[in-house]
């Protein structure tokens, strides 16, 4: 359903403006900006992987073979992870697989995607640590892009604040709530990590080192930023955030 969010960044001199969550309709089906932004992030990640993989003798056709399996299974993993953490809100199988209703968690995608890459590497006899090094920088690049889908949806933000970079979100009563734009914090964190990892890449000492660096960088940033958010997933019956 079409939704228009009214946002602002008063500390940056950006007055209230409207953002439609739906980009366009095709054959009566609404296509959300969130979906387009996520897809663009995936395309950039695959393009980056092709660039890196070529340097270790993995062909474009090989990368496409991975994509055919990894992206669908990764999306499924992201969905199932979210559903499991919010299982009390789902009562039917149709609701579980209602992707258009929203609800994805990046860690589920990483777990399912990594397992799939490992299996396909075994089948194609490609050394997993070396190929993994080619993939993971593109992963945080895609995540930095994908976070802007949360911006369009006015979600994945933090609690109230008065700092200069605060984001205003118009509430139902027309009053603006000013919050931490945690989607922006994570996007910037990942961009910095992506640039730094690429500078370091040629100095790596062993295959798999980039995997460790990227997961460490993302995990550290997510740990710090997640604590600000108001919509975190929690382990069942606890106040422990799954991130």
N, C-alpha and C positions, 0 to 999 in steps of 0.2 A: 504494500500500500504506500502511495506517495506520502512522504513526510518532509516537511520543510523545517530545518533547524535554524534558529537565529543565533549567531555567534558574534563575539567581539574580542579584541585584544586591546583594551584601553591603555594599558601601560606602554604599548608600542604605537599608540596613535591610530589604531584600526577600529573604526566605528562599527556598530552592529551591521551585519550583512546576513543575507539568507543563503542557505545551502540546501538544495534538493538532494535527498538520499537516492532518488531514482534518476538515472542518466537519460534513458529513453525507453520506449516500448517497441516490441517487435512481435507481430502476430498476437497482440493483446497481452503479451507477457512483459512485465516490468523488469528492466535490467538495472540493477543497483550499481551505483558508483563503487560501492565496497567490492563487488564481484569483479568489476573492471580493473580496479586498482590492484587487487590480489593477483589477478591474472597477469597484469603487466609485471608485477614483481616476479612471478614464476618465469615469465619470458626472459627477463633480465638475468635471473639465476641460471637458466639453461644456456643462455648466450655466453655468460661468463665461464661456465663449466666447459663448453666447447672450446673456448679460447685456451683455458689451462690444460685441458685433456690432450689437446693436439701436441703439446710439448712433451708428453710422456708416451706418445704413440697410440693414444686412444682416439679412434676416428669419430667423425660426426655421426655416422650410422650407429656406432656403439652407444654414443650418448643418447641418441633418439630411442634406442632400445630400452635404455634405463628409464627415460622419461615416460614411456608407455606404461611402465609398471609403477614407478616411484610416485608420480604425481597423484594418480587416482587412489593408491593405497595410502599415501601420506594424508590426503584430504579425509579419507575414511577414518584414519587413525586420529586425526585432529577432532573429528566429529565424535567418535566413540569416547575419547578421553573426556571431552566436555560433558557428554551425556552421563558417563559413569560418575563424574564429580557432582552432577546435578540430578541424579537418578530419581529423586523424589518428585521431580517435575515431569516425568515421562511415564505414561501408563500403557502405551501401545507401540508396536513396532513401527507403525507409520509415522508416529511422532519422532521416533529415534532417527529415522532417515529423512526427515523433513528439512533438508539442508537449507531451503529457502527461508525457513523461519529463523535462521541465525543460530550461532553457537558453535564456534570452533576454538580449539586450544592448541597453540603452537607446539607444546611439548608432546602432545599425542602425535602430531605430524612428524616431529623429529624422530620419535621412537619407531613409529611404523616405517617411515622413510629410510632410516638408517638400516633397519633390519632388512628391508627390501633391497637396498643397494648392496648389502653384504651377500645376500643370496644370489643376486644377479652377477656379482663379481665372481662368485664361485663357479657359476654356470659358464660364464664367458672367459674364465681364467685370467681375470684382471686383478692385479694386486690391490686389495682393498685400501690399505693405508695411503698409498700413493694417489689412488683415484679419489679417495675421500678428501685429501688435501685440495684437490681441484674443485670439489663441490662446495665445501663449507663456507668459504668467503662469500659465494653467491647466495648462500642461505641467509646470512645477516644483511646482505644487500636487499634481498627480497623482503625481509622483515622490516627494514627501514622504510621501504616503499609501502608495504601493506599497512603499516600503522596509520597512514593517511586515510585509509578506509574508515578507521575508527574516528578520525576527525570529522569526516562527512556525516557519520552517524551520531556525532556528539556523545561518544562513549569512550570507555577505557581512560577515564580521567581520574584525577585525584580529588582530595578533599578541598574544602574552601581555603583560600589564601588571598593575601593582598600584595604579593610580590609583583614586580614590574611585568613579568611575562604571563601573568594570570590570564586565563581564558574565561570569557563570560558566556553563559548558556542561558537563554531565555527560558523561564519556567512557565507553567500553565497560566499563572496569574499575571504574566507579563513582566515580572521582576527578574532581573538577571542574577544568577548565582555565579560567583567568580571562583574558579578552581585551578588546581595544578594541571597543566596540559601534559599529562604523563605520556600520552601518545607521542608528543613532540620530543620529550626527554629521551624516550627509547629510540625514536627514529634517529636523532642526532648522535646518540651513543653508538648505535650500530654503524652509522656512516663513518664516524671517527675510527671505529674498529676495522671497518672494511679497508679504509685508506691505509691505516697503520699496518695491517696484516699484509697488504700488497707490497708495501715498502720492505717488509721483513722477508717476504716469500723467497727471494733469491738467496737469503742467508740461512735458510732452514738447514738443520743438521741431519735430520732423518725423516723418513716418510711417516706420516701420522702426526708430526709436530704441529702442523697447521690446524688439524682437527682439534688438538688439545687447546691450542691458543684461542681458537674461535669459540669453542664451547665454554672455555674459562672466561673469556671476555663477555660473551652474551650472558652467561650465568651470573657474573658479578653485577653487571648492569641491571639485569632483571631483578636480582635480589634487592638492590637498593631502591629501584623505582617501584617495584610491586608494593612495597610497604606504604606508599602514598595513595594507592588506588582504593576506590570505594566499591569496586565490582569484582574483587578477586574470587577465585574458586578456592574452597576450603576442603581439607580432609573431613570426612563425614563426622559430624558431631563434635568437631574441635574448632579452635580458632587458629589452626595452622594452615597457612596458605600453601596450596599445592606447588606453587612456583618455588 
